[in-house]
């Protein structure tokens, strides 16, 4: 995990030689459009107009810090975070990264608890009687929960490998979410969908009778895997969303969403120079049909920037909202009513309202609730909760309004997922000082605070924790060349160089042709494996996405297309 280090930049730094070199790739019209799109960002004010949405009650914490698990062997919470949220069979589930000696955890509200009020209303369901996540002794392989989703009556949970390890992601499922009820959903193909290089599996989505998610893969490129029965999986893209062969520049799927009968994935692309973190691209792909040979269309692309990517926020009033980082490192929100290339409109200033320290939105960091889109924006001084009704203002932006203060109840809450459960809004936060927190509010008109005695107060059984011992030897994993036979990817052909010569920058309307997935399985190994991804502690928004190990900076020298 990474630690953000803010590097203040003056506005005139935008007009550097590098800036003009970027503009030159667009010609005079593109340059003028880009300059005009940046000017409002430089003159942004700190004003915070109110929306017409109902007021929110003050947030209250409804769990013990880190659910009482403590800081583990090192006594700290420096790399322990909240991951993924879902409602399944009337219960709220929260994915978790506990201490490295414990790994992935899932907490849920107890049966019959409709409004959790304290630690007594929660129970842990992923650990076995010995404290191992899903009964797997290799805790590093199951470092944290990466995605949660309901599909055909089962709850699915994927896990991610810890640090830069490559054991292959795991996927488990349960018909009821109870402890010791989980089975291996990859039993027929193996960890990592047959490749140890697939180290995580993010943001599973249900689309046209399929359950799909996306991986991180630094060797062949990000892969989309789907299943119709929950046990037999098929790859549904060319690795890295390549057109005719694998593309190991697009290394990770970060977010997914279904909008207007199309499946979308937001990704991180390493840009023109693989060895540099400063020219990464955020891209958005979609497909309308997973049967037969899927076709993926690139519908949004950012300009080069430091660790840039696309995060999908969700849908509000017929628009799909996404984010990508801006020229000073703060996020910018865009929306489109169709998702088509060239239709994405910028609807926020950089950092939402001019605060460029607002630098990321993590998976499940946004939710539609009571007529508004709520967005938890990561910030080292405390994440900020913003909302909009989608109403366009005189400056072309929508009506953004901040809810509560930094971190809501604790300025050490620097990231958050959001969920709606039984009419209440929940924030599931990452706090490296005191541990993860669950916060609850009600933003419905005329809402009344619930009675704290109206919930189940039975004390939960203590979560089993394992005695710290030497970690078992890692299970040998398959070579990247031994991909499963059902993987529909083109045969990798080693290129003379892994860094192709950059071509001209794309126009403002991406027009990438849909790609066709061939039926062959990769049979060749690239001549050189790319550097292992590494993220220093402290930044979920990085999450092993930095191949060079450099520290994360809030300053990201890019320009995003209007």
C-alpha distance (Angstrom), angle and dihedral (degrees) to the residues before:
residue distance angle dihedral
X1 . . .
X2 3.77 . .
X3 3.75 136.6 .
X4 3.78 115.8 -139.4
X5 3.78 116.3 -131.4
X6 3.77 114.1 -168.2
X7 3.79 116.4 -139.2
X8 3.81 109.8 -169.7
X9 3.78 114.3 -136.6
X10 3.79 128.4 -165.9
X11 3.79 118.0 -130.4
X12 3.78 94.1 -113.9
X13 3.80 89.6 64.3
X14 3.80 86.7 77.6
X15 3.79 88.5 70.1
X16 3.78 94.0 59.7
X17 3.76 123.6 132.5
X18 3.80 89.7 -99.4
X19 3.79 89.2 54.7
X20 3.80 92.6 53.1
X21 3.78 91.1 46.0
X22 3.81 88.2 57.4
X23 3.79 91.5 47.9
X24 3.79 91.8 50.0
X25 3.78 89.4 64.9
X26 3.81 89.7 64.9
X27 3.78 99.6 47.0
X28 3.80 124.0 -133.8
X29 3.84 98.1 -51.0
X30 3.81 92.8 48.3
X31 3.79 90.8 45.6
X32 3.78 92.6 52.1
X33 3.80 92.1 48.0
X34 3.78 91.5 49.4
X35 3.80 94.1 47.8
X36 3.79 91.6 48.7
X37 3.81 90.2 49.6
X38 3.81 91.2 52.9
X39 3.80 98.4 45.9
X40 3.83 94.5 73.1
X41 3.81 89.0 52.8
X42 3.78 92.2 55.2
X43 3.78 92.3 51.2
X44 3.81 96.4 43.7
X45 3.78 115.1 142.0
X46 3.77 127.8 -149.3
X47 3.80 92.7 -118.8
X48 3.80 114.8 137.7
X49 3.81 110.4 -160.7
X50 3.79 118.2 -164.1
X51 3.79 122.9 -115.8
X52 3.78 124.9 -142.3
X53 3.80 92.1 -108.3
X54 3.84 120.3 119.4
X55 3.78 117.7 -90.8
X56 3.81 117.4 -98.2
X57 3.78 123.3 -126.2
X58 3.81 115.2 -120.1
X59 3.80 111.8 -81.4
X60 3.80 116.4 -109.4
X61 3.79 128.1 -165.1
X62 3.81 113.8 -116.2
X63 3.80 102.9 -176.8
X64 3.79 138.5 47.8
X65 3.81 113.8 -96.4
X66 3.83 108.2 -79.5
X67 3.81 86.0 -2.9
X68 3.78 88.0 -76.7
X69 3.81 94.7 -65.4
X70 3.79 93.0 122.5
X71 3.78 128.4 -149.1
X72 3.77 95.7 -59.3
X73 3.79 125.0 -143.0
X74 3.81 95.4 -18.0
X75 3.80 93.9 42.7
X76 3.82 93.1 -130.2
X77 3.80 138.3 98.8
X78 3.80 95.2 -143.3
X79 3.81 96.4 127.4
X80 3.79 101.1 24.2
X81 3.77 118.0 108.9
X82 3.77 147.8 165.1
X83 3.81 116.1 -104.0
X84 3.80 131.3 -175.0
X85 3.79 131.8 -19.2
X86 3.80 133.3 -148.3
X87 3.81 140.2 163.3
X88 3.81 112.5 -130.2
X89 3.82 127.2 173.8
X90 3.80 91.4 -13.2
X91 3.80 95.6 -52.0
X92 3.81 130.1 106.9
X93 3.83 114.3 -125.4
X94 3.81 125.4 -162.5
X95 3.81 124.4 -167.4
X96 3.79 116.6 -142.5
X97 3.77 145.7 -171.1
X98 3.80 107.0 -144.9
X99 3.80 125.9 -177.1
X100 3.81 115.4 -46.2
X101 3.81 89.4 -105.1
X102 3.82 90.0 59.5
X103 3.82 105.7 31.6
X104 3.78 124.3 -177.4
X105 3.80 119.8 20.0
X106 3.81 134.9 177.1
X107 3.79 121.6 -154.8
X108 3.80 124.2 -169.1
X109 3.76 138.8 178.0
X110 3.77 112.3 -97.0
X111 3.79 119.8 -105.0
X112 3.79 110.1 -79.6
X113 3.81 94.9 18.9
X114 3.78 107.6 123.3
X115 3.81 98.6 165.6
X116 3.81 111.9 28.5
X117 3.78 113.0 -147.6
X118 3.81 106.1 170.9
X119 3.80 145.8 4.0
X120 3.80 88.3 -79.9
X121 3.80 89.6 71.3
X122 3.82 95.2 61.2
X123 3.80 136.5 74.8
X124 3.81 134.2 -174.3
X125 3.81 116.6 -124.8
X126 3.84 110.3 172.2
X127 3.83 103.1 66.8
X128 3.79 121.9 84.1
X129 3.81 123.5 -137.1
X130 3.80 90.0 -79.9
X131 3.79 94.6 50.2
X132 3.81 97.2 -105.7
X133 3.84 116.6 138.7
X134 3.81 107.9 -107.2
X135 3.80 87.7 -15.6
X136 3.83 93.1 -68.5
X137 3.81 112.1 137.5
X138 3.82 93.7 -158.6
X139 3.81 95.3 84.8
X140 3.83 93.0 177.2
X141 3.80 89.5 61.9
X142 3.80 88.3 55.8
X143 3.79 98.9 39.9
X144 3.79 96.2 148.3
X145 3.78 144.1 -15.4
X146 3.80 108.7 -86.6
X147 3.80 101.9 -178.9
X148 3.81 141.0 3.0
X149 3.80 124.9 -163.2
X150 3.80 141.7 157.4
X151 3.81 117.7 -128.7
X152 3.81 129.9 167.9
X153 3.80 94.1 -20.5
X154 3.81 96.4 -45.8
X155 3.77 131.7 103.7
X156 3.81 111.3 -133.6
X157 3.79 124.3 -157.3
X158 3.80 125.9 -174.9
X159 3.79 124.7 -163.8
X160 3.80 132.6 -152.4
X161 3.79 130.4 -139.2
X162 3.79 116.5 -109.6
X163 3.81 123.0 -109.9
X164 3.81 112.9 -28.8
X165 3.82 95.1 -29.3
X166 3.80 119.3 131.6
X167 3.79 109.7 -151.9
X168 3.79 95.2 129.8
X169 3.79 127.7 -104.5
X170 3.79 119.9 -82.7
X171 3.82 129.7 -143.1
X172 3.81 123.1 -160.4
X173 3.78 132.4 -179.0
X174 3.79 138.3 -163.3
X175 3.82 133.3 -172.5
X176 3.81 91.8 -142.1
X177 3.83 108.8 12.0
X178 3.80 92.5 -118.7
X179 3.81 122.9 146.5
X180 3.83 113.7 -86.1
X181 3.82 91.3 13.5
X182 3.83 96.1 102.2
X183 3.79 123.3 113.3
X184 3.79 131.2 -169.3
X185 3.81 108.0 -96.7
X186 3.82 90.9 -169.4
X187 3.79 94.5 54.2
X188 3.81 92.0 119.8
X189 3.81 97.1 48.6
X190 3.79 107.3 23.4
X191 3.79 136.5 -124.8
X192 3.80 114.7 -33.4
X193 3.82 89.5 19.2
X194 3.79 86.7 -74.0
X195 3.81 96.5 -42.3
X196 3.79 125.2 85.3
X197 3.81 87.7 -152.7
X198 3.81 90.2 74.3
X199 3.79 94.0 84.9
X200 3.80 100.5 169.9
X201 3.81 140.8 16.5
X202 3.79 115.3 -147.3
X203 3.78 139.8 -160.3
X204 3.80 103.2 -10.5
X205 3.80 113.9 -147.6
X206 3.81 133.2 -166.5
X207 3.81 111.4 -131.9
X208 3.82 130.7 165.3
X209 3.80 93.6 -23.3
X210 3.81 94.7 -44.2
X211 3.80 132.3 106.9
X212 3.82 108.4 -143.1
X213 3.79 138.5 176.5
X214 3.78 139.5 164.0
X215 3.79 133.2 -116.7
X216 3.76 139.9 -146.8
X217 3.81 110.0 -121.9
X218 3.82 121.7 165.1
X219 3.80 95.1 -177.6
X220 3.80 104.0 52.2
X221 3.81 103.4 6.4
X222 3.80 134.4 -101.3
X223 3.79 115.4 -38.8
X224 3.81 132.1 -153.7
X225 3.79 113.5 -144.2
X226 3.80 124.6 -172.4
X227 3.80 138.9 -178.1
X228 3.79 135.1 -166.9
X229 3.80 97.8 -168.7
X230 3.81 101.2 31.0
X231 3.80 95.9 -114.3
X232 3.80 107.4 56.6
X233 3.80 114.0 63.9
X234 3.81 132.2 -166.3
X235 3.79 128.6 -168.6
X236 3.80 109.7 -119.8
X237 3.79 103.5 -169.9
X238 3.76 138.7 43.2
X239 3.79 103.6 -99.1
X240 3.81 110.1 -86.3
X241 3.84 89.7 12.1
X242 3.79 88.9 -80.7
X243 3.78 120.1 173.4
X244 3.82 101.8 -134.5
X245 3.81 103.6 -6.5
X246 3.77 138.5 16.7
X247 3.82 118.4 -63.2
X248 3.79 112.3 -153.9
X249 3.80 91.8 -174.9
X250 3.82 91.8 78.3
X251 3.78 96.6 65.4
X252 3.79 108.2 164.8
X253 3.78 143.6 32.7
X254 3.81 108.3 -143.9
X255 3.80 104.9 175.7
X256 3.80 142.9 6.9
X257 3.79 137.3 -161.7
X258 3.81 141.8 168.2
X259 3.81 113.3 -131.6
X260 3.80 129.0 167.7
X261 3.81 94.9 -15.4
X262 3.79 94.4 -48.8
X263 3.81 132.2 106.0
X264 3.82 115.2 -131.9
X265 3.80 131.4 -165.4
X266 3.80 125.2 -172.8
X267 3.81 113.5 -149.3
X268 3.78 146.4 -178.5
X269 3.81 117.9 -122.3
X270 3.82 120.5 -167.4
X271 3.81 93.0 -136.0
X272 3.78 129.5 -143.0
X273 3.81 96.4 -35.4
X274 3.76 115.7 46.4
X275 3.80 93.6 -164.3
X276 3.81 93.1 57.2
X277 3.81 125.6 76.5
X278 3.79 91.9 -164.1
X279 3.80 100.7 76.1
X280 3.81 100.4 49.3
X281 3.79 117.4 142.3
X282 3.77 130.3 -142.7
X283 3.80 110.7 -142.6
X284 3.79 135.8 -179.3
X285 3.80 122.0 -151.0
X286 3.78 131.2 -175.2
X287 3.78 140.6 -176.4
X288 3.79 130.5 -169.0
X289 3.79 99.4 -159.9
X290 3.80 133.0 36.5
X291 3.80 96.2 -178.2
X292 3.77 117.0 103.4
X293 3.78 110.6 -16.2
X294 3.81 112.0 1.1
X295 3.78 119.4 -141.3
X296 3.80 119.8 -150.3
X297 3.79 122.0 -158.8
X298 3.79 124.8 -161.8
X299 3.81 105.3 -133.8
X300 3.82 103.7 167.4
X301 3.78 134.4 25.9
X302 3.78 131.9 176.6
X303 3.77 126.9 -147.0
X304 3.82 118.3 -102.0
X305 3.79 116.3 -67.4
X306 3.78 146.0 147.4
X307 3.83 109.8 -64.1
X308 3.79 90.2 -28.8
X309 3.78 122.5 178.3
X310 3.82 142.4 153.6
X311 3.80 120.6 -100.9
X312 3.81 118.0 -168.4
X313 3.82 113.2 -139.2
X314 3.80 102.5 -176.3
X315 3.78 143.9 -108.4
X316 3.80 128.9 -52.9
X317 3.80 125.7 174.0
X318 3.79 94.5 -20.6
X319 3.81 97.0 -44.4
X320 3.80 128.5 109.0
X321 3.81 112.2 -140.0
X322 3.82 124.9 -153.6
X323 3.81 137.1 167.0
X324 3.78 136.9 -143.5
X325 3.79 130.2 169.3
X326 3.78 122.1 -90.0
X327 3.79 134.7 -139.9
X328 3.82 94.8 -77.0
X329 3.79 97.4 39.4
X330 3.81 100.2 -95.4
X331 3.78 120.3 121.4
X332 3.79 122.1 -102.3
X333 3.80 121.3 -155.8
X334 3.80 121.1 -138.5
X335 3.77 131.3 -178.1
X336 3.80 139.2 -167.7
X337 3.79 132.9 -172.6
X338 3.82 92.5 -149.4
X339 3.79 106.6 21.8
X340 3.79 89.7 -129.0
X341 3.81 122.6 144.5
X342 3.80 112.2 -88.4
X343 3.83 94.9 21.1
X344 3.80 99.3 92.2
X345 3.80 112.8 116.5
X346 3.79 124.7 -163.8
X347 3.81 108.1 -121.9
X348 3.81 103.3 172.4
X349 3.75 138.3 46.9
X350 3.76 116.4 -113.7
X351 3.79 109.5 -71.3
X352 3.84 87.2 18.9
X353 3.80 93.1 -83.2
X354 3.78 105.6 18.3
X355 3.83 100.1 -69.2
X356 3.80 103.9 122.0
X357 3.81 91.5 -171.2
X358 3.82 83.9 77.1
X359 3.77 90.8 90.3
X360 3.82 112.9 157.3
X361 3.79 148.8 16.5
X362 3.79 113.8 -148.9
X363 3.81 128.0 -148.1
X364 3.81 111.1 -65.1
X365 3.81 87.8 12.2
X366 3.81 93.3 130.9
X367 3.79 135.6 50.2
X368 3.81 139.0 174.2
X369 3.80 110.3 -120.0
X370 3.81 134.5 165.7
X371 3.81 95.3 -17.0
X372 3.79 97.1 -43.0
X373 3.78 141.4 89.2
X374 3.82 109.7 -124.3
X375 3.80 117.6 -158.9
X376 3.83 127.1 -170.8
X377 3.80 106.1 -151.0
X378 3.81 117.5 -161.4
X379 3.80 116.6 -122.9
X380 3.82 129.2 164.1
X381 3.80 89.5 -134.5
X382 3.81 91.4 55.1
X383 3.79 127.5 -53.8
X384 3.79 115.7 -91.7
X385 3.79 124.1 -133.6
X386 3.81 112.2 -143.9
X387 3.79 130.4 177.7
X388 3.78 139.0 -173.4
X389 3.78 136.5 -170.9
X390 3.80 88.5 -150.8
X391 3.82 93.7 -112.6
X392 3.81 110.8 149.1
X393 3.80 116.0 -126.7
X394 3.79 130.2 -150.8
X395 3.81 92.7 -89.0
X396 3.79 92.3 54.2
X397 3.79 94.1 -105.5
X398 3.80 123.1 113.6
X399 3.80 124.2 -110.8
X400 3.79 104.8 -82.8
X401 3.80 118.8 -173.7
X402 3.81 128.4 179.3
X403 3.80 117.4 -130.3
X404 3.80 115.5 -149.6
X405 3.78 126.2 -26.9
X406 3.78 133.2 -60.2
X407 3.80 109.7 -51.9
X408 3.84 88.3 1.5
X409 3.83 98.3 -120.9
X410 3.82 98.0 8.4
X411 3.82 128.0 28.4
X412 3.82 88.2 -146.8
X413 3.82 89.0 70.6
X414 3.81 97.7 98.4
X415 3.84 103.2 165.0
X416 3.77 132.2 29.1
X417 3.78 144.4 -178.0
X418 3.80 118.7 -149.9
X419 3.80 131.6 -143.1
X420 3.80 138.4 171.9
X421 3.80 116.0 -138.2
X422 3.81 125.0 172.7
X423 3.80 92.6 -21.2
X424 3.82 96.5 -48.1
X425 3.78 129.6 109.3
X426 3.82 115.8 -128.7
X427 3.79 129.3 -165.4
X428 3.82 116.7 -159.2
X429 3.78 104.1 -161.9
X430 3.80 139.7 -165.3
X431 3.79 113.3 -136.0
X432 3.81 118.0 176.1
X433 3.80 92.9 -168.3
X434 3.81 105.2 47.6
X435 3.80 105.3 9.4
X436 3.80 135.3 -103.5
X437 3.79 118.6 -35.6
X438 3.81 135.4 -159.7
X439 3.80 111.9 -144.9
X440 3.81 126.0 -170.8
X441 3.79 134.2 -160.1
X442 3.79 139.8 159.7
X443 3.79 119.9 -135.2
X444 3.80 98.5 174.5
X445 3.78 118.2 122.2
X446 3.80 110.6 -96.8
X447 3.79 92.9 8.1
X448 3.80 118.1 170.4
X449 3.78 122.3 -148.2
X450 3.84 110.6 -107.0
X451 3.75 121.7 -117.7
X452 3.80 110.5 -102.9
X453 3.81 88.8 -139.0
X454 3.80 94.7 57.3
X455 3.78 93.7 86.0
X456 3.77 137.0 75.5
X457 3.79 107.2 -81.8
X458 3.79 98.7 -177.7
X459 3.78 109.0 132.1
X460 3.81 111.9 -113.8
X461 3.74 122.3 -123.9
X462 3.79 110.0 -97.1
X463 3.79 113.8 -95.2
X464 3.79 109.6 -109.3
X465 3.77 112.2 -112.4
X466 3.74 124.6 -168.3
X467 3.76 125.4 -125.5
X468 3.78 111.1 -105.7
X469 3.77 106.4 -103.2
X470 3.74 134.9 152.1
X471 3.80 109.7 -64.7
X472 3.78 112.6 -106.8
X473 3.75 117.5 -107.1
X474 3.78 109.9 -85.1
X475 3.73 116.2 -102.2
X476 3.80 110.3 -107.8
X477 3.77 110.1 -102.7
X478 3.73 131.2 -151.2
X479 3.75 122.3 -92.4
X480 3.78 113.1 -104.6
X481 3.79 87.3 -114.0
X482 3.80 93.7 62.9
X483 3.78 97.2 77.4
X484 3.83 119.4 165.0
X485 3.75 117.9 -92.3
X486 3.78 94.0 -118.5
X487 3.80 94.0 59.4
X488 3.82 105.3 115.0
X489 3.78 98.0 -150.6
X490 3.74 130.4 129.4
X491 3.77 120.0 -107.0
X492 3.79 108.0 -89.7
X493 3.77 110.1 -118.4
X494 3.80 112.7 -161.4
X495 3.77 109.7 -121.8
X496 3.80 123.2 -146.7
X497 3.79 87.3 -109.2
X498 3.80 133.5 14.6
X499 3.78 89.4 -139.6
X500 3.80 110.3 65.7
X501 3.76 119.4 -155.8
X502 3.82 107.7 -88.3
X503 3.75 115.0 -110.4
X504 3.76 127.6 -149.7
X505 3.78 114.7 -57.2
X506 3.81 113.7 -95.9
X507 3.75 122.5 -99.7
X508 3.77 123.6 -107.9
X509 3.81 90.5 -94.7
X510 3.80 109.7 57.1
X511 3.77 109.0 -144.4
X512 3.77 102.9 177.9
X513 3.78 111.1 162.6
X514 3.79 118.5 -116.1
X515 3.77 111.0 -96.5
X516 3.77 127.5 -131.2
X517 3.77 122.8 -138.0
X518 3.81 113.6 -131.8
X519 3.77 121.4 -147.3
X520 3.79 100.9 -124.7
X521 3.77 125.0 106.7
X522 3.83 120.5 -130.8
X523 3.79 109.6 -93.3
X524 3.78 102.8 170.0
X525 3.77 130.8 66.4
X526 3.81 120.6 -135.0
X527 3.78 111.6 -106.4
X528 3.79 93.1 -117.2
X529 3.77 130.0 23.1
X530 3.80 113.7 -128.8
X531 3.78 119.0 -114.0
X532 3.79 115.3 -75.9
X533 3.82 112.2 -99.9
X534 3.77 114.9 -112.8
X535 3.77 134.1 179.6
X536 3.79 123.6 -173.0
X537 3.78 115.9 -130.5
X538 3.75 121.2 -78.6
X539 3.79 111.3 46.9
X540 3.76 123.6 84.5
X541 3.80 88.9 -179.7
X542 3.80 87.6 70.0
X543 3.81 100.5 43.4
X544 3.79 99.9 170.7
X545 3.79 93.0 -41.7
X546 3.79 96.7 123.5
X547 3.81 111.8 89.4
X548 3.78 94.8 -173.0
X549 3.80 103.0 47.2
X550 3.79 94.8 -124.0
X551 3.78 117.0 150.4
X552 3.76 118.6 -97.7
X553 3.79 117.3 -105.7
X554 3.77 127.5 -162.6
X555 3.80 87.3 -141.4
X556 3.79 108.4 87.8
X557 3.83 112.8 175.3
X558 3.79 101.2 -146.3
X559 3.77 140.9 112.9
X560 3.78 119.2 -135.6
X561 3.78 119.9 -147.0
X562 3.78 115.8 -107.0
